[in-house]
Structures are given as C-alpha cells and as structure tokens.
Amino acid sequence: MVEVDGGQHGFDAHAKRDAVRDRNRHKQGFRVLRFWNSDIDRNLDGVLMVVDEALQDPTPGLRPDPPLAGEG
C-alpha cells in the first residue's frame, strides 16, 4: 500500500493516527510505503525505484498470493 502524505502528517496527532492505521494494515498483511508530497514532486524516479524494490522483495508474514486457478 502506498501513502502520499502532505505536511499535516508531520504533526504529532496525525502521525499517531497514521502509526495506528499502519499497524492495523500490517496485521492484515499489508506493507505500507509512505512518501511526502514533496518526494513525489521532486524525486518521482526515486520514489518509483523504492516502490519497485518493495514489489521485488516479498516480506515474510505478508499474505501469500492466491493459488492459480486449479491449484490449491
């Protein structure tokens, strides 16, 4: 899951809500990648590289891909 955050996410109250939400998503088997709006604006290629690397690196504990039709 990719989150793009604006400046309000830097404030304590919002950051705490984000952390709770991220923990809940992790428990559901999601990995959360967070980027600032400015990262997207100034370094889109770098952001896309991080996303690509995350997609190439399966993380233990995440739910596995569903079996192909006829398998499982």
C-alpha positions in Angstrom: 0.0 0.0 0.0 1.4 3.4 -0.9 0.5 6.5 1.0 1.4 10.0 -0.1 1.3 12.4 2.8 1.1 16.2 3.0 2.5 18.4 5.6 -0.3 17.7 8.1 1.1 14.2 8.6 4.1 15.7 10.3 2.1 16.9 13.3 2.0 14.6 16.3 -1.7 13.9 16.4 -1.8 13.0 12.7 1.4 11.0 12.9 0.0 9.0 15.8 -3.2 8.2 13.8 -1.1 7.1 10.8 1.0 4.8 13.0 -2.1 3.1 14.4 -3.6 2.7 10.9 -0.2 1.4 9.6 -0.1 -1.2 12.5 -3.6 -2.3 11.7 -2.8 -2.7 8.0 0.4 -4.6 8.8 -1.7 -7.0 10.9 -3.9 -7.5 7.9 -0.8 -8.5 5.8 -0.2 -5.2 4.1 3.1 -3.3 3.8 2.8 0.4 3.9 5.2 2.7 2.0 4.9 6.4 2.9 6.2 9.3 0.9 5.9 13.0 1.3 4.1 15.0 -1.4 7.4 16.8 -2.0 9.1 13.4 -2.6 6.7 12.8 -5.4 7.1 16.3 -6.8 10.9 16.4 -6.6 12.1 12.8 -6.9 9.4 10.7 -8.6 12.0 8.4 -10.2 13.5 7.7 -6.7 10.0 7.0 -5.3 9.2 4.6 -8.1 12.5 2.8 -7.5 11.6 2.3 -3.8 8.1 1.0 -4.8 9.7 -1.3 -7.4 12.2 -2.7 -4.9 9.4 -3.3 -2.4 7.5 -5.2 -5.0 10.5 -7.3 -5.8 11.2 -8.2 -2.2 8.4 -10.4 -0.7 8.2 -9.8 3.0 7.7 -12.8 5.3 4.4 -12.6 7.1 2.5 -11.0 4.3 -0.3 -13.0 2.9 0.8 -15.2 0.0 -0.5 -14.7 -3.5 -3.7 -16.7 -4.1 -3.2 -20.0 -5.9 -3.6 -20.0 -9.6 -6.9 -21.4 -11.0 -6.9 -25.2 -10.5 -4.3 -25.1 -7.8 -4.7 -25.2 -4.0 
